[in-house]
Amino acid sequence: MNILKTEAHYGAHHYLPLPVVLVKGAGIHLWDDQGKRYIDMMSAYSAVSLGHCHPQVVAAMSQQAAQLAVVSRAYYSDKLAPFLKRICEVSKQDMALPMNTGAEAVETALKAARKWAYQVKGVPENKAEIIVCSGNFHGRTIAIVSMSSEAQYKDGFGPLVTGFKMIPYGDINALRAAINENTAAFLVEPIQGEGGIVIPPAGFLQQSAQLCQQNNVLLICDEIQTGLGRTGKLFACEHENVKPDGLILGKALGGGLLPISMFLARREVMEVFTPGDHGSTFAGSPLASAVGLSALDLIVDGKLAQQSAELGAYFAEQLRAINSSYIKEVRGKGLFIGVEIDPAKAAAREVCLKLLERGILSKETHETVVRLAPPLIITREQLDEALVIIREVFTALASGF
């Protein structure tokens, strides 16, 4: 069977994958159907922070799957409570609501913010506003694309959802001007991932937290990609000592095995939910709870945030030292790095294809940025191995090969 042609024939064309068929993974490595080995510099958009098929997470999943997997939230299980307790303690949030995908967790946060605005803040019914940033990426549901600045995400999917107000990312004065008596929340990524690994001006998140507190507005941080050690802190908002009113997690929480997400918040926010307001059949299942707790323990107890900070600083320094006219900028925090390519020289996808040929898996974002975000378990020696290939690719590009 020709995998690429078969998938193109039977599958919706909503992705543009790089032309490689992956069949096996272990640690930071992946293998294709021809037996070629690759260094994974994508980590499935941070979902594989622990590397592929981590033995402890696989063991936790296998053991739980053989005992009890899914019962729905119509009943209690013995696995959810310990998972919720641990993640609340780690995040310093009061309460948690588990979901499956990141987009579901964002939708949960939107519902919580709106209901809190009506029940607690006293905003008139159907007048609540949520402030978001240009360049954001929070998912692809109808509500979420309604607050996107990317035209393609919205094209053909109207009528769109109202109640969102957009400001430029990193503009504290714009945030100040946008807040009014109907503002329920400010939803923001501490670092924009899909936007191109964009870091706001220093102090923006701290100033945003102060503004929100002064105006009785919820600060909700979307850390689906940046959370759980990716940026060199357990949570990216910790770089500015910010504790948000709501925190959205996903991706790495599933240990690279399951879709697991979480909305966490202070008690006043979460208690607006009553039975029947929200839910999901698979969210918070015994299987998901066992996997999520195992992944969380490995990230926290293994001090992977510290490793990300140290190796990320080294990786970024070495990337910036590459003397190539193709590279406009290298930016990021921890092992969350974007290499911006000069569009006059090449498209980022072209660079990714060259990296693919030489055994590195990455992916372009917004046609101009190559994302480099390996599993957090990567070693310095493995980074050096990848750096040799990356340097060779930029040398080859400059030579016209």
Long-range contacts (C-beta under 8 A, 24 or more apart in sequence): 3-33, 18-352, 18-353, 18-356, 18-361, 18-363, 19-356, 20-356, 20-361, 25-51, 25-52, 25-53, 26-51, 26-52, 26-53, 27-51, 27-52, 27-375, 27-377, 28-52, 28-374, 28-375, 28-377, 28-378, 28-382, 30-361, 36-359, 37-359, 38-356, 38-359, 38-360, 38-361, 39-359, 39-360, 39-361, 39-374, 39-382, 39-385, 39-386, 39-389, 40-361, 40-374, 40-375, 41-355, 41-360, 41-361, 41-362, 41-371, 41-372, 41-373, 41-374, 41-386, 42-361, 42-362, 42-363, 42-371, 42-373, 43-373, 43-374, 43-375, 44-251, 44-256, 45-193, 45-225, 45-251, 45-373, 46-193, 46-224, 46-225, 46-226, 46-228, 46-230, 46-251, 46-252, 46-336, 46-373, 47-250, 47-251, 47-252, 47-254, 47-256, 48-252, 48-256, 48-375, 49-228, 49-229, 49-230, 49-251, 49-252, 49-256, 49-299, 49-304, 49-375, 49-376, 49-377, 50-252, 50-255, 50-256, 50-295, 50-298, 50-299, 50-304, 50-375, 50-376, 50-377, 51-256, 51-375, 51-377, 52-256, 52-375, 53-256, 54-255, 54-256, 54-295, 54-298, 54-377, 56-294, 56-298, 57-255, 57-256, 57-257, 57-291, 57-294, 57-295, 57-298, 58-257, 60-255, 60-290, 60-291, 60-293, 60-294, 61-255, 61-257, 61-258, 61-287, 61-290, 61-291, 61-294, 63-290, 64-286, 64-287, 64-290, 64-291, 65-287, 67-286, 68-286, 68-287, 69-285, 69-286, 69-287, 70-281, 70-282, 70-285, 70-286, 70-287, 71-285, 71-286, 72-281, 72-282, 72-285, 73-279, 73-280, 73-281, 73-283, 73-284, 77-285, 77-286, 77-289, 78-286, 79-286, 79-289, 79-290, 79-293, 80-284, 80-286, 80-289, 82-289, 82-293, 83-284, 83-289, 83-290, 83-292, 83-293, 83-296, 86-293, 86-296, 86-297, 87-249, 87-262, 87-264, 87-292, 87-296, 88-264, 90-234, 90-296, 90-300, 91-235, 91-247, 91-249, 91-264, 92-243, 93-247, 93-264, 93-265, 93-266, 94-265, 94-266, 94-267, 94-270, 95-264, 95-265, 95-266, 95-267, 95-270, 95-271, 96-262, 96-263, 96-264, 96-270, 97-262, 97-263, 97-264, 97-270, 97-273, 97-278, 98-260, 98-261, 98-262, 98-283, 98-284, 98-288, 98-289, 98-292, 99-261, 99-262, 99-263, 99-280, 99-283, 100-259, 100-260, 100-261, 100-280, 100-282, 100-283, 100-288, 101-139, 101-250, 101-259, 101-261, 102-138, 102-139, 102-224, 102-248, 102-250, 102-251, 102-261, 103-138, 103-139, 103-140, 103-141, 103-144, 104-261, 104-280, 104-283, 105-224, 105-248, 105-249, 105-250, 105-261, 105-262, 105-263, 106-138, 106-139, 106-141, 106-144, 106-187, 106-222, 106-224, 106-248, 107-139, 107-141, 107-143, 107-144, 108-263, 108-278, 109-185, 109-187, 109-220, 109-222, 109-246, 109-248, 109-263, 109-265, 110-143, 110-187, 111-277, 111-278, 112-246, 112-263, 112-265, 112-269, 112-270, 112-272, 112-273, 113-184, 113-185, 113-187, 113-218, 113-220, 113-246, 113-269, 114-163, 114-184, 115-272, 115-273, 115-277, 116-184, 116-218, 116-268, 116-269, 116-272, 117-182, 117-184, 117-185, 119-272, 120-268, 120-269, 120-272, 121-184, 121-216, 123-181, 123-182, 123-184, 124-182, 127-182, 128-163, 128-182, 128-183, 128-184, 129-163, 129-164, 129-165, 129-180, 129-182, 129-183, 129-184, 130-163, 130-164, 130-165, 130-183, 130-184, 130-185, 130-186, 130-187, 131-164, 131-165, 131-166, 131-167, 131-175, 131-178, 131-179, 131-183, 131-185, 131-186, 131-187, 131-217, 132-164, 132-165, 132-166, 132-167, 132-186, 132-187, 132-188, 133-166, 133-167, 133-168, 133-169, 133-170, 133-188, 133-189, 133-192, 134-166, 134-167, 134-168, 134-169, 135-169, 135-192, 135-195, 135-196, 135-198, 136-169, 136-187, 136-188, 136-189, 136-192, 136-195, 137-189, 137-192, 137-193, 137-194, 137-195, 138-187, 138-189, 138-222, 138-224, 147-187, 169-195, 169-198, 169-200, 170-198, 170-200, 170-201, 170-204, 172-201, 172-203, 172-204, 172-207, 172-208, 172-211, 175-208, 175-211, 176-211, 179-211, 179-212, 179-215, 179-217, 183-215, 183-217, 184-217, 184-218, 185-217, 185-218, 185-219, 185-220, 185-245, 185-246, 186-211, 186-212, 186-217, 186-218, 186-219, 186-220, 187-220, 187-222, 188-219, 188-220, 188-221, 188-222, 189-221, 189-222, 189-223, 189-225, 189-226, 190-221, 190-223, 190-226, 190-231, 190-235, 190-236, 190-237, 190-239, 190-240, 191-226, 191-231, 191-236, 191-332, 191-333, 191-336, 193-225, 193-226, 193-336, 193-365, 193-371, 194-225, 194-365, 194-366, 195-365, 195-366, 196-338, 196-340, 196-365, 196-366, 196-368, 196-369, 197-331, 197-332, 197-336, 197-337, 197-338, 197-365, 197-369, 197-371, 198-331, 198-338, 199-331, 199-332, 199-333, 202-240, 203-240, 204-240, 205-237, 205-239, 205-240, 205-242, 206-240, 206-241, 206-242, 208-242, 209-240, 209-242, 209-243, 209-244, 212-245, 218-245, 218-246, 218-269, 219-244, 219-245, 219-246, 220-244, 220-245, 220-246, 220-247, 220-248, 220-265, 221-246, 221-247, 221-248, 222-248, 223-247, 223-248, 223-249, 224-248, 224-249, 224-250, 224-251, 224-261, 225-251, 225-336, 226-336, 227-251, 227-252, 228-252, 228-253, 228-296, 228-299, 228-305, 229-299, 229-304, 229-305, 229-307, 229-308, 229-334, 229-376, 230-308, 230-334, 230-335, 230-336, 230-373, 230-376, 231-308, 231-312, 231-332, 231-333, 231-334, 231-335, 231-336, 232-305, 232-306, 232-308, 232-309, 232-310, 232-312, 232-313, 232-333, 232-334, 232-335, 233-305, 233-309, 233-334, 234-299, 234-300, 234-305, 236-333, 239-333, 245-269, 252-295, 252-299, 253-292, 253-295, 253-296, 254-288, 254-291, 254-292, 254-295, 255-291, 255-292, 255-294, 255-295, 255-298, 256-295, 257-291, 258-287, 258-288, 258-291, 258-292, 260-288, 260-291, 260-292, 260-295, 262-292, 299-376, 304-376, 304-377, 305-334, 305-376, 307-376, 307-377, 308-334, 308-335, 308-336, 308-376, 309-334, 311-335, 311-378, 311-379, 311-380, 311-383, 312-336, 312-337, 314-380, 314-383, 315-372, 315-383, 315-387, 318-383, 318-387, 319-372, 319-387, 319-390, 322-390, 322-391, 322-394, 324-394, 324-395, 324-397, 324-398, 325-398, 326-351, 326-394, 326-397, 326-398, 327-394, 332-372, 335-373, 335-374, 335-376, 335-378, 336-373, 337-371, 337-372, 337-373, 338-365, 338-369, 338-370, 338-371, 338-372, 339-369, 339-370, 339-372, 340-368, 340-369, 341-368, 341-369, 341-370, 343-367, 343-368, 345-397, 346-397, 350-397, 351-393, 351-397, 354-393, 354-396, 354-397, 355-389, 355-390, 355-393, 358-389, 358-392, 358-393, 359-389, 360-386, 360-389, 360-390, 360-393
